[in-house]
Amino acid sequence: MLNTNNDQLAIYMGQSAETSDFIVDCLSDWWQKNQWQRSDFDEWMINLDSGSATRSDRTQFIKRLVELSQKIDLKIRLVYYPPYHSKYNPIERCWAALENYWHGTILDSVDAAIEWASNMTWKNISPIVHLVETTYEKGVKVLPEDLKQYFPSWQRSDTLPKWAITIVPN
């Protein structure tokens, strides 16, 4: 996660599958650790690619983000980059910097990967690296009848329904 206000990079590394639950757990953890800095805004904007764990039609992603929005009582705006537009997403430049930094290094353990990631810099700032040890189940889906309760909070843009979503807490 890249905070574009201060260029602080937070890297969450997991040993399990990248799932909607993993993504939302990382967002929630980031919020818990950084909410004290954010008392003066009413919306959290998150730039996303169209990866399988964060697609706007993933039922578990919808459920978990609506629950997060309600828990933190904050509007969350999701803005998706279309396919093949990752060059415009600032986080992609962070990954390129990390890849260039550990280029050719044999990352033969989790500790090695975390150490290398911790020692790189992004705009002269060391990232905050987290290891997520939770095991996440793949393919978790919410049944349509259970998902209905989340749709009032899940508001697609009228002009860009596939690329912009606002989640409004109750």
N, C-alpha and C positions, 0 to 999 in steps of 0.2 A: 504494500500500500504506500502510495506517495502522497504526502500532504503537500499540495501545491502552494499553500500559503507560506510555508517555511522550508520547503524542500527536504523535510525529514522523511526518510525512507524506512518503512517497517517491513521486514521480510519474515513471512511465516512459512516455515518448512515443515512438511508433514511426512510421515512414513507410510501413510495410508493413501487411499484413493482421493483424488480431488473431486469432492462432491459438493452439492449445494449446502449440505450441513457443514462441511469443512469451511467453505467460504463464509457462511453467515457466522459461524463460531469465531472465525478470525476477525471479522468485522466487529462483532460484539466485544471481543477481547480488546481490540484497538480502541473502541469507544470507551470502555471502562478505564483504560489507561490514559486517555486523552481528553475526556469530557470536561475536565476542569479548565482547559484552554478554550473551550467553545461555548461559553455562557451567553455570548452576544449574537447568536444567529438562530434562525428558525427553520433551517433546512440543511440537509446533508446531501451533497451531490456526489454521486459515485460514477466514474467513467468505467465502462466495461467493454470487453470484447464480446463476441458472440460465442464464447466457449460453451461446451456442453453443460457445465455445472451452473452457469449463470444465465442461460437463455431465459427470455421473458415468458416462455410457456412451460417452464419446468414447475410442476405443481409443488414440489417440496421447496423450491426456491421462493415461490410466491408465498407459501405458508410461513416459512421461517422469516422472510423479510418483513412481512406484515406484522408478525409477532414482535420482531425487533423494534420496528417503528413504534408500536404500541408501548413496548416496555420502556423505551427511552423518551417517549412522548415527543417525537421529532419527525417532521416530514422528511422522507427520503426520496430524492430524485435520482432515477437511474437513466443514464445516457449511454447508449450503445454505439460503438463504432461499427460501421458496416464491414463486412468481410473485405480483406485486403487493404484496409485503411489503418492498420496498426502503427504505421509510421507517424500518425498524428497523435497517438496516445502516449503521453509523457512516461508512463510506467514502462513502456517498451524500451525506451532509451536507458532506463535503469537496468533492465535485464541485459541489454547489450553491454553496458559498463561492467556488470558482474561477469558476464561471459568473457569479455576481454581481460578482466583482472585474473580470473582463474584459468585462462587459456592454457591448455596442455597439462594442467595439474591433474594428477590422479586422485580423484575423490573417492577413496576406498572405504570411507566410513562416514557416518552421520556427523561425528565430531569434526572430521576434516572439512566437510561441506560448510558446517556452521562457522568454524574458525575462519575459513577463507571468506565467506560472506560477511562476517563481522569486521574483517580487516580492510575490505574495499571502502571506497568513499564515493559518494554521489554529491557533486558540487561542494567538495571539501568537507562533507559531513559523513561521519560513519553511520551506517544503518543500525537500527535496533532489530536484532535477529531473535526470533522465537522458534522454539521447537515444539510442534504440536504432536503429542504422543497418542492421541485418541485414534482408535481404529474406526473408520467410517464405512458404513454399509453402502454399497453401490445399488442404484436402481430403486431407491425409496420413492414411492409415489403416494400422493394424496388422492383418495377417491373423489370423484366429481361431486357427490352429495356433501362431502365434508369440506370441499374446496369453496363451495358457494359462499360460506360465511366470510371468506377473505376478499372476495371480489369488490365489495363496496370501497375498500381501502386501496385497491389496486387500480389506479386510473391511468389508462393509456392516453397519450397525446392525441388530440383530434387530427393534427396535421402529420405527425410521424408516429403512428401507433406502434410500429415495430421497434422503433429506435429510442423512444422516450416514454418513461413511466414515472408517475408520481405516486408514492405511497403515503397516504394520509392516516395518521393515527386517529382512533375513535375519540 
